[in-house]
């Protein structure tokens, strides 16, 4: 959803009831990865694990491709996605970079310098 502000339209994601419903199974899968046994099962056959949770074909493809932006668009939250990202040795700063169009290093530098200024 584009929101007008200083400097033009900005993309903002609102995690509302509709988004929660759309991403329920996707987020439930990510939450399950907190259990070491589930991480092993996921690693053994990611597609089968996705099917167990009833993901839509688009959600499953996003998980398999590690398409972080698509996962967000399909109803996940970054906080739950982080469980999958950490399995791939990715950090929250890496995801921050993905969602802002920066590398992980650029994102971390922006945080160290006081954050990204919009506009």
N, C-alpha and C positions, 0 to 999 in steps of 0.2 A: 504494500500500500504506500503510495507516494504521498508525502506530506510536504506542504509548502513551508518554507522557513527562510531565514536569511541565507542568501546564496543559492536559492533555487530548490527544486524538489529533492528530498532525501528519502531513501528507502528505510522504512521502519517496520519491524516485525512485532506484531502484537500476538501474544499467546493468550487467545481468548477461548471461550467454550467450544467454538467451531473447530479451532485449531487443535484443541485438546482431544476432541473426538476423532478428528482426522488422524492424529498421530498416536492414538492410544496404544495400538499394538506395537508400533515401532518403539515407542518409549518403554513399553513393558519388556520388550526384548532387550533393550539397552540396560534396564535395571537388573535384569536377570544375570547380566555379565559380571555382577558383583560376586557371584558364587564361582569359586575356582572350578568346580565340576562342570558348570555351564560354560565357562570359558573353554574348557577342553573339548566339550561337545561342539561348540561353535567353531573352533579351530579345525576340528576334524572334518566338518562338512557344513560350511557357512550357508549354502543354499537350503539344505534340508532344515537347518535350525531356523532360518527365516520362515520357511513354510510352516513349521510347527507353531509359530506365532501368528500365522494368518496374515502376513504382510501382503499388501497389494503388489502386483508385479513391479510398479514403479518404485515402491519403497524397497523391495528386495533388490532391485538393480542398483539403487542408490547405495545401499549397504555394501553390496558386493564390489561396486566400483569405488567405494569410499568417496562418494560425491557428497561432500559435507553440505554444500549449499542446497542440493536437492533434498537431502534429509531434513534440513530446516524448512524448506518450502513444503514438504510433505507432512509436516506436523510435529517434528521432533523439537526438543529444546537442546540448547548447547550443553546444558548441565548433564543431561542423560547421554548425549552423543559422546561426551568426554570419556565415558566408560569404554566405548569402542576405540576412541582415539588413543587412549593409554595402552590398549592392547597392541596398537601399531607403533608404540613408543613416540606418540605425538603429545604435545602439551596443550594446555589451554591457550597459551600464547600463539601456538601454531594455528589453532582454530580462529583466534582473534585475527591473525593475519589473513587467513582464508576469507573471512567475512568482511574484511576492510580493503582487500585488494593489495595487501602488503605481504612481504615475506615474514617469517617468524622473527628474524633479526630486526627488520624495519619496525615491526609492531612493538617489539621489546624496547627499541630505541625511542619510539614515540611515547611509550609509557614512562620511560625514564626521564624524558624531557617535559613531562607534565601532561602527556596525552595528546590526542589528535584534536585539532581545532577544526570544527566544521565551518564551512562557508568559505 
